[in-house]
Amino acid sequence: MTNTVTADRRHFEDLAVGEVIALGHTKVTREMIIGFAKQFDPFPFHLDEAAAKASLLGGLASSGWQTGALSLRMLVDSFLGTVASAGGLGFRNLKWKNPVMVNDTIGGTVTIVELRRSESHPQWGIVTLDFDVRNQKDAPVLTMRLANLVETRNPGAQA
């Protein structure tokens, strides 16, 4: 039975290992950093400019979790919103390479590094994505590997 919600989206069979997805860009403002930190990561170096300047980071910096959330948002806008995605299965090797500071612009790419069909649930495929997120100076800020569940167009096809 065809899923009417995802019928016009790319399915597992439409994806290819090596495909590179451009994430676009997001400017990270002081207000974004403080707003996120107040709600989710209230360390002084995310909330207070004087404390941040005296910290290891040397200035007001985005939470790593905010950088991850912004990266995921860019992934949805550039890729997952066009795919018959059923959600994430988890991530590994998350690394925050450099802090994201006030007025940094982040962006980058995601590369499909693995595709495998579920043996026990043939209506699903698993796409593995490698993130390379960088700031405007081309310095890496986040890398990780993410697994996502994607609908297959033909569950009866050979795995």
DSSP file (Angstrom, degrees, kcal/mol; ACC not computed):
  #  RESIDUE AA STRUCTURE BP1 BP2  ACC     N-H-->O    O-->H-N    N-H-->O    O-->H-N    TCO  KAPPA ALPHA  PHI   PSI    X-CA   Y-CA   Z-CA
    1    1 A M              0   0    0      0, 0.0     2,-0.3     0, 0.0     0, 0.0   0.000 360.0 360.0 360.0 132.7    0.0    0.0    0.0
    2    2 A T        -     0   0    0      1,-0.1     2,-0.8     2,-0.0     3,-0.1  -0.563 360.0-128.9 -78.0 134.7    1.4    3.4   -1.0
    3    3 A N    >>  -     0   0    0     -2,-0.3     4,-1.0     1,-0.2     3,-0.5  -0.759  15.0-158.1 -82.4 112.1    1.8    5.9    1.8
    4    4 A T  T 34 S+     0   0    0     -2,-0.8     4,-0.3     1,-0.2    -1,-0.2   0.760  88.7  58.8 -66.8 -24.4    0.1    9.1    0.5
    5    5 A V  T 34 S+     0   0    0      1,-0.2    -1,-0.2     2,-0.1     3,-0.2   0.869 119.8  26.0 -71.0 -36.3    2.1   11.3    2.9
    6    6 A T  T X4 S+     0   0    0     -3,-0.5     3,-2.0     1,-0.1    -2,-0.2   0.337  87.3 108.5-110.4   5.7    5.4   10.2    1.4
    7    7 A A  T 3< S+     0   0    0     -4,-1.0    -1,-0.1     1,-0.3    -3,-0.1   0.830  84.7  43.4 -56.1 -36.5    4.4    9.2   -2.2
    8    8 A D  T 3  S+     0   0    0     -4,-0.3    -1,-0.3    -3,-0.2     2,-0.2   0.339 100.0  92.4 -94.2   8.4    6.1   12.2   -3.8
    9    9 A R  S <  S-     0   0    0     -3,-2.0    74,-0.2     1,-0.1     2,-0.2  -0.568  87.6 -90.2 -97.8 163.1    9.3   12.0   -1.7
   10   10 A R  B     -a   83   0A   0     72,-2.8    74,-2.9    -2,-0.2     2,-0.2  -0.492  45.9-154.8 -68.8 140.5   12.6   10.3   -2.4
   11   11 A H    >   -     0   0    0     72,-0.2     3,-2.0    -2,-0.2     4,-0.5  -0.575  34.8 -86.5-111.1 175.7   12.7    6.7   -1.1
   12   12 A F  G >  S+     0   0    0    139,-2.4     3,-1.6     1,-0.3   140,-0.2   0.868 125.9  56.5 -49.4 -44.6   15.5    4.4   -0.1
   13   13 A E  G 3  S+     0   0    0      1,-0.3    -1,-0.3   138,-0.2   139,-0.1   0.691 100.9  59.4 -64.8 -18.9   16.0    3.2   -3.6
   14   14 A D  G <  S+     0   0    0     -3,-2.0    -1,-0.3     2,-0.0     2,-0.2   0.530  90.4  88.5 -87.1  -7.5   16.5    6.8   -4.8
   15   15 A L    <   -     0   0    0     -3,-1.6     2,-0.4    -4,-0.5   100,-0.0  -0.575  59.1-159.7 -95.4 155.6   19.5    7.4   -2.6
   16   16 A A    >   -     0   0    0     -2,-0.2     3,-2.0    98,-0.0    96,-0.3  -0.997  25.0-110.9-138.5 137.0   23.2    6.6   -3.4
   17   17 A V  T 3  S+     0   0    0     -2,-0.4    96,-0.2     1,-0.3     3,-0.1  -0.431 107.7  31.8 -59.7 135.8   26.3    6.1   -1.4
   18   18 A G  T 3  S+     0   0    0     94,-3.4    -1,-0.3     1,-0.4     2,-0.1   0.213  81.6 141.7  96.2 -13.9   28.6    9.0   -2.0
   19   19 A E    <   -     0   0    0     -3,-2.0    93,-2.7    93,-0.2     2,-0.5  -0.417  39.9-150.6 -62.0 132.8   25.8   11.5   -2.5
   20   20 A V  E     -B  111   0B   0     91,-0.2     2,-0.5    -2,-0.1    91,-0.2  -0.928   6.3-159.3-111.9 129.3   26.7   14.8   -0.9
   21   21 A I  E     -B  110   0B   0     89,-3.5    89,-2.0    -2,-0.5     2,-0.4  -0.932  13.2-138.1-110.6 123.4   24.0   17.1    0.5
   22   22 A A  E     -B  109   0B   0     -2,-0.5    87,-0.2    87,-0.2    -2,-0.0  -0.675  10.6-157.6 -78.3 130.0   24.7   20.8    1.0
   23   23 A L  E     -     0   0B   0     85,-2.9     2,-0.2    -2,-0.4    86,-0.1   0.654  24.8-136.0 -84.4 -15.8   23.2   22.0    4.3
   24   24 A G  E     -     0   0B   0     84,-0.5    84,-0.8    54,-0.1     2,-0.3  -0.539  32.3 -72.8  84.4-163.3   22.9   25.7    3.6
   25   25 A H  E     -B  107   0B   0     82,-0.2     2,-0.4    -2,-0.2    82,-0.2  -0.962  31.6-166.6-138.6 150.9   24.0   28.2    6.2
   26   26 A T  E     -B  106   0B   0     80,-2.6    80,-2.9    -2,-0.3     2,-0.5  -0.991  17.3-140.6-137.2 128.4   22.7   29.6    9.5
   27   27 A K  E     -B  105   0B   0     -2,-0.4     2,-0.7    78,-0.3    78,-0.3  -0.769  17.5-145.0 -87.2 131.0   24.0   32.7   11.3
   28   28 A V  E     -B  104   0B   0     76,-3.2    75,-2.9    -2,-0.5    76,-0.5  -0.862  20.5-164.6-103.1 111.9   24.2   32.2   15.1
   29   29 A T     >  -     0   0    0     -2,-0.7     4,-2.3    73,-0.2     5,-0.2  -0.452  33.7-110.0 -95.0 165.4   23.4   35.4   16.9
   30   30 A R  H  > S+     0   0    0      1,-0.2     4,-2.6     2,-0.2     5,-0.3   0.909 120.2  52.7 -55.6 -45.4   23.9   36.4   20.5
   31   31 A E  H  > S+     0   0    0      1,-0.2     4,-2.5     2,-0.2    -1,-0.2   0.883 108.2  50.1 -63.0 -39.8   20.1   36.2   21.1
   32   32 A M  H  > S+     0   0    0      2,-0.2     4,-2.4     1,-0.2     5,-0.3   0.929 112.1  47.9 -63.2 -45.1   20.0   32.6   19.8
   33   33 A I  H  X S+     0   0    0     -4,-2.3     4,-2.5     2,-0.2    -2,-0.2   0.948 116.2  41.8 -62.8 -50.2   22.9   31.5   22.0
   34   34 A I  H  X S+     0   0    0     -4,-2.6     4,-2.7     2,-0.2     5,-0.2   0.907 114.1  52.3 -66.6 -41.9   21.5   33.0   25.2
   35   35 A G  H  X S+     0   0    0     -4,-2.5     4,-1.3    -5,-0.3    -1,-0.2   0.919 113.4  43.3 -60.8 -45.0   17.9   31.9   24.4
   36   36 A F  H  X>S+     0   0    0     -4,-2.4     4,-3.0    -5,-0.2     5,-0.6   0.934 114.5  50.7 -65.4 -45.7   19.0   28.3   23.9
   37   37 A A  H  X5S+     0   0    0     -4,-2.5     4,-0.9     9,-0.3    -2,-0.2   0.897 105.4  55.7 -62.2 -41.9   21.3   28.3   26.9
   38   38 A K  H  <5S+     0   0    0     -4,-2.7    -1,-0.2     1,-0.2    -2,-0.2   0.889 118.8  34.0 -57.1 -38.7   18.6   29.7   29.2
   39   39 A Q  H  <5S+     0   0    0     -4,-1.3    -2,-0.2    -3,-0.2    -1,-0.2   0.852 138.2   7.5 -86.6 -36.5   16.3   26.8   28.3
   40   40 A F  H  <5S+     0   0    0     -4,-3.0    -3,-0.2    -5,-0.1    -2,-0.1   0.678 130.0  25.2-126.1 -22.8   18.7   23.9   27.8
   41   41 A D     << -     0   0    0     -4,-0.9     2,-2.1    -5,-0.6    -3,-0.1  -0.481  59.8-179.4-149.6  69.0   22.4   24.5   28.7
   42   42 A P        +     0   0    0      0, 0.0    -4,-0.1     0, 0.0    -5,-0.1  -0.187  26.1 142.7 -80.6  49.8   22.7   27.2   31.3
   43   43 A F    >>  -     0   0    0     -2,-2.1     3,-2.1     1,-0.1     4,-0.8  -0.615  61.0-116.7 -81.3 148.8   26.5   27.4   31.7
   44   44 A P  H >> S+     0   0    0      0, 0.0     4,-3.0     0, 0.0     3,-0.7   0.828 112.7  61.1 -56.4 -34.6   28.0   30.9   32.2
   45   45 A F  H 34 S+     0   0    0      1,-0.2    16,-1.9     6,-0.2    14,-0.1   0.564 109.7  43.2 -74.1  -4.8   30.0   30.7   29.0
   46   46 A H  H <4 S+     0   0    0     -3,-2.1    -9,-0.3    14,-0.2    -1,-0.2   0.527 126.3  30.6-104.7 -13.0   26.7   30.4   27.1
   47   47 A L  H << S+     0   0    0     -4,-0.8     2,-0.5    -3,-0.7    -2,-0.2   0.747 111.8  51.0-115.6 -34.7   24.8   33.1   29.1
   48   48 A D     X  -     0   0    0     -4,-3.0     4,-2.8    -5,-0.2    -1,-0.2  -0.943  57.6-155.0-123.5 120.4   27.1   35.8   30.4
   49   49 A E  H  > S+     0   0    0     -2,-0.5     4,-2.2     1,-0.2    -1,-0.1   0.864  96.8  49.2 -64.4 -36.7   29.5   37.7   28.2
   50   50 A A  H  > S+     0   0    0      2,-0.2     4,-1.6     1,-0.2    -1,-0.2   0.938 114.7  44.4 -67.5 -45.7   32.0   38.5   31.0
   51   51 A A  H  > S+     0   0    0      1,-0.2     4,-0.5     2,-0.2    -2,-0.2   0.892 113.7  51.6 -63.9 -38.8   32.1   35.0   32.3
   52   52 A A  H >< S+     0   0    0     -4,-2.8     3,-0.9    -8,-0.4     7,-0.8   0.893 106.4  53.1 -65.5 -40.2   32.4   33.7   28.7
   53   53 A K  H 3< S+     0   0    0     -4,-2.2    -1,-0.2     1,-0.2    -2,-0.2   0.857 110.8  47.6 -63.7 -34.6   35.3   36.0   28.0
   54   54 A A  H 3< S+     0   0    0     -4,-1.6    -1,-0.2    -5,-0.1    -2,-0.2   0.528 101.3  89.7 -82.4  -6.5   37.1   34.7   31.1
   55   55 A S  S X< S-     0   0    0     -3,-0.9     3,-1.0    -4,-0.5    -3,-0.1  -0.258  97.9 -96.4 -86.3 173.9   36.4   31.1   30.1
   56   56 A L  T 3  S+     0   0    0      1,-0.2    -1,-0.1     2,-0.1    -4,-0.1   0.797 123.6  59.6 -54.6 -31.5   38.4   28.7   28.0
   57   57 A L  T 3  S-     0   0    0     -5,-0.1    -1,-0.2     2,-0.1    -4,-0.1   0.736  96.6-141.4 -76.8 -23.6   36.2   29.7   25.0
   58   58 A G    <   +     0   0    0     -3,-1.0     2,-0.3    -6,-0.7    -5,-0.2   0.545  70.0  18.2  77.5   7.3   37.2   33.4   25.2
   59   59 A G  S    S-     0   0    0     -7,-0.8     2,-0.2   -14,-0.1    -2,-0.1  -0.947 106.5 -45.9 172.8 171.8   33.7   34.7   24.4
   60   60 A L        -     0   0    0     -2,-0.3    42,-1.3   -11,-0.1     2,-0.4  -0.394  63.4-174.5 -61.6 123.2   30.1   33.9   24.3
   61   61 A A  B     -F  101   0C   0    -16,-1.9    40,-0.2    40,-0.2     2,-0.1  -0.922  26.0-109.2-128.0 147.1   29.7   30.5   22.6
   62   62 A S        -     0   0    0     38,-3.6    38,-0.4    -2,-0.4     2,-0.1  -0.402  41.4-103.6 -66.0 144.5   26.9   28.4   21.4
   63   63 A S     >  -     0   0    0    -30,-0.2     4,-2.2     1,-0.1     3,-0.2  -0.448  25.3-125.2 -61.5 142.5   26.1   25.2   23.3
   64   64 A G  H  > S+     0   0    0      1,-0.2     4,-2.3     2,-0.2    -1,-0.1   0.864 114.4  56.1 -58.1 -34.6   27.3   22.1   21.4
   65   65 A W  H  > S+     0   0    0      2,-0.2     4,-2.5     1,-0.2    -1,-0.2   0.851 105.1  51.3 -67.9 -33.0   23.8   20.8   21.6
   66   66 A Q  H  > S+     0   0    0     -3,-0.2     4,-3.0     2,-0.2     5,-0.2   0.915 108.1  51.6 -67.0 -42.3   22.5   24.0   19.9
   67   67 A T  H  X S+     0   0    0     -4,-2.2     4,-2.1     1,-0.2    -2,-0.2   0.913 111.6  48.1 -58.8 -41.9   25.1   23.5   17.2
   68   68 A G  H  X S+     0   0    0     -4,-2.3     4,-2.4     2,-0.2    -2,-0.2   0.918 111.6  49.0 -63.4 -44.0   23.8   19.9   16.8
   69   69 A A  H  X S+     0   0    0     -4,-2.5     4,-2.3     1,-0.2    -2,-0.2   0.906 111.9  48.4 -63.8 -41.7   20.1   21.1   16.7
   70   70 A L  H  X S+     0   0    0     -4,-3.0     4,-2.2     2,-0.2    -1,-0.2   0.881 110.7  51.9 -65.2 -37.2   20.9   23.8   14.1
   71   71 A S  H  X S+     0   0    0     -4,-2.1     4,-2.0    -5,-0.2    -2,-0.2   0.907 109.9  48.6 -64.8 -41.7   22.7   21.1   12.0
   72   72 A L  H  X S+     0   0    0     -4,-2.4     4,-2.5     2,-0.2    -2,-0.2   0.900 109.2  53.1 -64.7 -40.1   19.7   18.8   12.2
   73   73 A R  H  X S+     0   0    0     -4,-2.3     4,-2.5     1,-0.2    -2,-0.2   0.923 109.3  48.6 -60.9 -43.3   17.4   21.7   11.2
   74   74 A M  H  X S+     0   0    0     -4,-2.2     4,-2.1     1,-0.2    -1,-0.2   0.874 110.1  52.9 -63.6 -35.8   19.6   22.4    8.2
   75   75 A L  H  X>S+     0   0    0     -4,-2.0     4,-2.4     2,-0.2     5,-1.8   0.912 110.1  47.0 -65.8 -42.2   19.5   18.6    7.3
   76   76 A V  H  <>S+     0   0    0     -4,-2.5     5,-2.1     3,-0.2    -2,-0.2   0.932 114.3  47.5 -63.7 -44.9   15.7   18.6    7.5
   77   77 A D  H  <5S+     0   0    0     -4,-2.5    -1,-0.2    -5,-0.2    -2,-0.2   0.860 122.6  33.4 -65.1 -35.2   15.5   21.7    5.3
   78   78 A S  H  <5S-     0   0    0     -4,-2.1    -1,-0.2    -5,-0.2    -2,-0.2   0.693 139.2  -8.9 -96.3 -20.1   17.9   20.5    2.7
   79   79 A F  T ><5S+     0   0    0     -4,-2.4     3,-2.6    -5,-0.2     4,-0.4   0.545 119.0  57.0-143.3 -63.2   17.4   16.7    2.6
   80   80 A L  G > XS+     0   0    0     -5,-1.8     3,-1.0     1,-0.3     5,-0.6   0.786 101.6  62.2 -61.4 -27.2   15.2   14.9    5.1
   81   81 A G  G 3 <S+     0   0    0     -5,-2.1    -1,-0.3    -6,-0.4    -4,-0.1   0.631 107.5  45.3 -69.7 -12.3   12.2   17.0    4.3
   82   82 A T  G < 5S+     0   0    0     -3,-2.6   -72,-2.8    -6,-0.2     2,-0.3   0.370 104.8  76.7-108.1   1.3   12.4   15.6    0.7
   83   83 A V  B < 5S-a   10   0A   0     -3,-1.0     2,-2.6    -4,-0.4   -72,-0.2  -0.801  91.0-110.5-114.4 152.4   12.9   12.0    1.7
   84   84 A A  T   5 +     0   0    0    -74,-2.9    67,-2.9    -2,-0.3     2,-0.2  -0.386  58.5 171.2 -78.0  62.7   10.4    9.4    3.0
   85   85 A S  E   < -C  150   0B   0     -2,-2.6    65,-0.2    -5,-0.6     3,-0.1  -0.536  30.6-172.5 -81.4 138.9   12.1    9.6    6.4
   86   86 A A  E     -     0   0B   0     63,-3.1     2,-0.2     1,-0.4    64,-0.2   0.358  58.4 -81.8-109.0   1.6   10.6    7.9    9.4
   87   87 A G  E     -C  149   0B   0     62,-0.7    62,-2.8    -7,-0.1    -1,-0.4  -0.492  55.4 -51.0 122.9 169.6   13.0    9.4   11.9
   88   88 A G  E     -C  148   0B   0     60,-0.2    60,-0.3    -2,-0.2     3,-0.1  -0.442  25.1-163.4 -80.7 150.7   16.5    9.0   13.3
   89   89 A L  E     -     0   0B   0     58,-3.1     2,-0.2     1,-0.4    59,-0.2   0.462  61.4 -76.6-107.3  -8.5   17.9    5.8   14.8
   90   90 A G  E     -C  147   0B   0     57,-0.9    57,-2.6     2,-0.0    -1,-0.4  -0.704  40.8-111.3 135.6 173.3   20.7    7.4   16.6
   91   91 A F  E     -C  146   0B   0     55,-0.2     2,-0.3    -2,-0.2    55,-0.2  -0.924  20.2-171.4-138.0 163.1   24.1    9.0   16.2
   92   92 A R  E     +C  145   0B   0     53,-2.3    53,-2.5    -2,-0.3    -2,-0.0  -0.962  62.1  34.4-148.9 166.3   27.7    8.2   17.0
   93   93 A N  E     +     0   0B   0     -2,-0.3     2,-0.4     1,-0.2    -1,-0.1   0.832  68.4 177.4  56.4  36.4   31.1    9.9   17.0
   94   94 A L  E     +     0   0B   0     50,-0.1     2,-0.4    51,-0.1    50,-0.2  -0.571   2.9 177.9 -69.7 127.0   29.7   13.3   17.7
   95   95 A K  E     -C  143   0B   0     48,-2.8    48,-2.0    -2,-0.4     2,-0.8  -0.995  28.4-152.2-136.4 130.4   32.5   15.7   18.0
   96   96 A W  E     -C  142   0B   0     -2,-0.4    46,-0.2    46,-0.2    45,-0.1  -0.890  20.5-179.7 -97.1 105.8   32.5   19.5   18.7
   97   97 A K        +     0   0    0     -2,-0.8    44,-0.2    44,-0.5    -1,-0.2   0.865  62.8   1.1 -80.8 -40.1   35.7   20.5   16.9
   98   98 A N  S    S-     0   0    0     43,-0.4    -1,-0.2    41,-0.1     2,-0.0  -0.983  84.1 -96.7-146.0 150.3   35.6   24.3   17.6
   99   99 A P        -     0   0    0      0, 0.0     2,-0.7     0, 0.0   -36,-0.1  -0.363  29.1-128.7 -69.0 149.9   33.2   26.6   19.4
  100  100 A V        -     0   0    0    -38,-0.4   -38,-3.6    41,-0.1     2,-0.1  -0.904  33.8-162.0 -97.7 117.2   30.5   28.4   17.5
  101  101 A M  B >   -F   61   0C   0     -2,-0.7     3,-2.3   -40,-0.2   -73,-0.2  -0.464  33.2 -64.8 -99.6 168.0   30.8   32.1   18.6
  102  102 A V  T 3  S+     0   0    0    -42,-1.3   -73,-0.2     1,-0.3    -1,-0.2  -0.267 121.9   9.7 -53.4 131.9   28.4   35.0   18.3
  103  103 A N  T 3  S+     0   0    0    -75,-2.9    -1,-0.3     1,-0.3   -74,-0.2   0.518  90.3 143.1  70.3  10.3   27.7   35.9   14.7
  104  104 A D  E <   -B   28   0B   0     -3,-2.3   -76,-3.2   -76,-0.5     2,-0.5  -0.498  44.2-140.6 -68.5 149.6   29.4   32.8   13.3
  105  105 A T  E     -B   27   0B   0    -78,-0.3    31,-0.4    -2,-0.1     2,-0.3  -0.974  19.3-163.9-113.0 124.2   27.8   31.4   10.2
  106  106 A I  E     +B   26   0B   0    -80,-2.9   -80,-2.6    -2,-0.5     2,-0.3  -0.805  25.0 128.4-110.2 151.8   27.7   27.6   10.1
  107  107 A G  E     +BD  25 134B   0     27,-2.1    27,-3.4    -2,-0.3     2,-0.3  -0.926  12.4 137.6-172.7-171.0   27.0   25.3    7.2
  108  108 A G  E     - D   0 133B   0    -84,-0.8   -85,-2.9    -2,-0.3   -84,-0.5  -1.000  42.5 -62.3 154.3-150.4   28.5   22.3    5.5
  109  109 A T  E     -BD  22 132B   0     23,-2.0    23,-2.5    -2,-0.3     2,-0.4  -0.915  18.5-150.7-136.7 160.0   27.7   19.0    4.0
  110  110 A V  E     -BD  21 131B   0    -89,-2.0   -89,-3.5    -2,-0.3     2,-0.4  -0.996  18.5-158.1-127.5 135.0   26.3   15.6    4.8
  111  111 A T  E     -BD  20 130B   0     19,-2.2    19,-2.5    -2,-0.4     2,-0.6  -0.948  19.3-126.6-117.7 133.5   27.5   12.6    2.8
  112  112 A I  E     + D   0 129B   0    -93,-2.7   -94,-3.4    -2,-0.4    17,-0.2  -0.685  35.6 168.8 -74.8 117.6   25.6    9.3    2.4
  113  113 A V  E     +     0   0B   0     15,-2.8     2,-0.3    -2,-0.6    16,-0.2   0.597  59.1  18.5-108.9 -15.6   28.2    6.7    3.5
  114  114 A E  E     - D   0 128B   0     14,-1.2    14,-2.8   -98,-0.1     2,-0.4  -0.976  51.8-172.3-157.2 143.0   26.0    3.6    3.8
  115  115 A L  E     + D   0 127B   0     -2,-0.3     2,-0.4    12,-0.2    12,-0.2  -0.996  17.0 164.1-132.4 127.6   22.7    2.2    2.7
  116  116 A R  E     - D   0 126B   0     10,-2.2    10,-3.5    -2,-0.4     2,-0.3  -0.991  31.0-130.5-146.3 140.5   21.2   -1.0    3.9
  117  117 A R  E     - D   0 125B   0     42,-0.4     2,-0.3    -2,-0.4     8,-0.3  -0.659  34.2-108.7 -84.9 139.7   17.8   -2.5    3.8
  118  118 A S        -     0   0    0      6,-2.3     6,-0.2     3,-0.4    -1,-0.1  -0.524  22.2-155.9 -66.8 128.7   16.4   -3.9    7.0
  119  119 A E  S    S+     0   0    0     -2,-0.3    -1,-0.2     1,-0.2    40,-0.1   0.845  93.6  41.1 -74.6 -33.6   16.3   -7.7    6.8
  120  120 A S  S    S+     0   0    0      1,-0.3    -1,-0.2     2,-0.0    -2,-0.1   0.695 125.6  33.8 -89.1 -19.0   13.5   -8.0    9.3
  121  121 A H    >   -     0   0    0      3,-0.2     3,-2.3     1,-0.1    -3,-0.4  -0.704  67.2-177.8-134.6  82.1   11.4   -5.1    8.1
  122  122 A P  T 3  S+     0   0    0      0, 0.0    35,-0.1     0, 0.0    32,-0.1   0.587  76.4  72.1 -64.4 -10.4   11.8   -4.9    4.3
  123  123 A Q  T 3  S+     0   0    0     28,-0.1    29,-2.5    33,-0.1     2,-0.4   0.529  96.5  65.0 -78.6  -3.7    9.6   -1.8    4.1
  124  124 A W  E <   - E   0 151B   0     -3,-2.3    -6,-2.3    27,-0.2     2,-0.3  -0.925  59.2-170.3-123.6 144.5   12.5    0.2    5.7
  125  125 A G  E     -DE 117 150B   0     25,-3.3    25,-3.2    -2,-0.4     2,-0.5  -0.904  19.3-133.8-122.2 158.4   16.0    1.1    4.7
  126  126 A I  E     -DE 116 149B   0    -10,-3.5   -10,-2.2    -2,-0.3     2,-0.5  -0.959  15.6-165.6-116.9 124.0   18.7    2.6    6.8
  127  127 A V  E     -DE 115 148B   0     21,-2.7    21,-2.5    -2,-0.5     2,-0.5  -0.922   7.3-153.4-107.8 131.1   20.7    5.5    5.5
  128  128 A T  E     -DE 114 147B   0    -14,-2.8   -15,-2.8    -2,-0.5   -14,-1.2  -0.918  13.8-166.9-108.5 128.9   23.9    6.5    7.3
  129  129 A L  E     -DE 112 146B   0     17,-3.2    17,-2.8    -2,-0.5     2,-0.5  -0.925  13.6-150.2-121.2 135.5   25.0   10.1    7.0
  130  130 A D  E     -DE 111 145B   0    -19,-2.5   -19,-2.2    -2,-0.4     2,-0.3  -0.931  17.7-148.7-104.9 124.4   28.3   11.8    7.9
  131  131 A F  E     -DE 110 144B   0     13,-3.1    13,-0.8    -2,-0.5     2,-0.3  -0.714  17.6-179.7 -90.9 139.7   28.1   15.4    8.9
  132  132 A D  E     +DE 109 143B   0    -23,-2.5   -23,-2.0    -2,-0.3     2,-0.4  -0.823  13.7 178.0-135.0  95.9   30.9   18.0    8.3
  133  133 A V  E     +DE 108 142B   0      9,-2.8     8,-3.3    -2,-0.3     9,-1.7  -0.865   4.7 175.9-106.4 132.7   29.7   21.3    9.7
  134  134 A R  E     -DE 107 140B   0    -27,-3.4   -27,-2.1    -2,-0.4     2,-0.1  -0.866  24.9-120.0-133.1 161.3   32.0   24.3    9.5
  135  135 A N    >   -     0   0    0      4,-2.4     3,-2.2    -2,-0.3   -29,-0.2  -0.317  47.9 -84.7 -92.0-176.7   32.0   28.0   10.3
  136  136 A Q  T 3  S+     0   0    0    -31,-0.4   -30,-0.1     1,-0.3    -1,-0.0   0.660 129.5  57.7 -66.0 -15.8   32.6   30.9    7.9
  137  137 A K  T 3  S-     0   0    0      2,-0.1    -1,-0.3   -32,-0.1   -33,-0.0   0.328 118.5-112.2 -92.7   6.6   36.4   30.5    8.3
  138  138 A D  S <  S+     0   0    0     -3,-2.2    -2,-0.1     1,-0.3   -32,-0.0   0.649  70.7 144.4  68.6  18.3   36.0   26.9    7.1
  139  139 A A        -     0   0    0      1,-0.1    -4,-2.4     2,-0.0    -1,-0.3  -0.726  56.6-111.0 -83.8 134.8   37.0   25.6   10.5
  140  140 A P  E     + E   0 134B   0      0, 0.0    -6,-0.3     0, 0.0     3,-0.1  -0.419  39.8 170.0 -66.4 137.6   35.2   22.4   11.5
  141  141 A V  E     +     0   0B   0     -8,-3.3   -44,-0.5     1,-0.4   -43,-0.4   0.620  63.8  13.8-117.9 -25.6   32.6   22.9   14.3
  142  142 A L  E     +CE  96 133B   0     -9,-1.7    -9,-2.8   -46,-0.2    -1,-0.4  -0.972  53.0 174.7-154.6 135.4   30.8   19.6   14.3
  143  143 A T  E     +CE  95 132B   0    -48,-2.0   -48,-2.8    -2,-0.3     2,-0.3  -0.986  18.6 143.7-133.2 148.7   31.2   16.1   12.9
  144  144 A M  E     - E   0 131B   0    -13,-0.8   -13,-3.1    -2,-0.3     2,-0.5  -0.963  42.4-119.7-169.8 165.1   29.0   13.1   13.6
  145  145 A R  E     -CE  92 130B   0    -53,-2.5   -53,-2.3    -2,-0.3     2,-0.4  -0.977  30.8-169.7-115.8 127.8   27.5   10.0   12.0
  146  146 A L  E     -CE  91 129B   0    -17,-2.8   -17,-3.2    -2,-0.5     2,-0.4  -0.948  11.6-152.3-122.2 136.2   23.7    9.7   11.9
  147  147 A A  E     -CE  90 128B   0    -57,-2.6   -58,-3.1    -2,-0.4   -57,-0.9  -0.916  17.6-174.7-106.6 135.8   21.5    6.7   11.0
  148  148 A N  E     -CE  88 127B   0    -21,-2.5   -21,-2.7    -2,-0.4     2,-0.4  -0.985  23.4-127.1-133.7 141.5   18.0    7.4    9.7
  149  149 A L  E     -CE  87 126B   0    -62,-2.8   -63,-3.1    -2,-0.4   -62,-0.7  -0.744  30.0-174.6 -88.3 128.7   15.1    5.2    8.8
  150  150 A V  E     -CE  85 125B   0    -25,-3.2   -25,-3.3    -2,-0.4   -65,-0.2  -0.982  25.7-113.8-130.1 137.4   13.8    5.6    5.3
  151  151 A E  E     - E   0 124B   0    -67,-2.9  -139,-2.4    -2,-0.4     2,-0.3  -0.368  27.3-133.6 -65.4 140.8   10.8    4.0    3.6
  152  152 A T        -     0   0    0    -29,-2.5    -1,-0.1  -141,-0.2   -27,-0.0  -0.699   2.1-143.8 -91.3 152.0   11.4    1.7    0.7
  153  153 A R  S    S+     0   0    0     -2,-0.3    -1,-0.1     1,-0.3   -30,-0.1   0.834  95.7  30.6 -80.0 -34.2    9.3    2.0   -2.4
  154  154 A N    >   -     0   0    0      1,-0.1     3,-2.0   -32,-0.1    -1,-0.3  -0.793  63.1-178.7-130.5  87.9    9.2   -1.7   -3.1
  155  155 A P  T 3  S+     0   0    0      0, 0.0    -1,-0.1     0, 0.0   -31,-0.1   0.728  83.1  60.6 -59.5 -22.3    9.4   -3.8    0.2
  156  156 A G  T 3  S+     0   0    0    -33,-0.1     3,-0.1     2,-0.1   -33,-0.1   0.539  81.3 109.4 -83.9  -6.3    9.3   -7.0   -1.9
  157  157 A A  S <  S-     0   0    0     -3,-2.0     2,-0.1   -35,-0.1    -3,-0.0  -0.259  85.5 -82.6 -69.7 158.3   12.5   -6.2   -3.7
  158  158 A Q              0   0    0      1,-0.2    -1,-0.1     0, 0.0    -2,-0.1  -0.362 360.0 360.0 -60.6 133.8   15.7   -8.2   -3.0
  159  159 A A              0   0    0     -3,-0.1   -42,-0.4    -2,-0.1    -1,-0.2   0.471 360.0 360.0 -71.1 360.0   17.6   -6.9    0.0
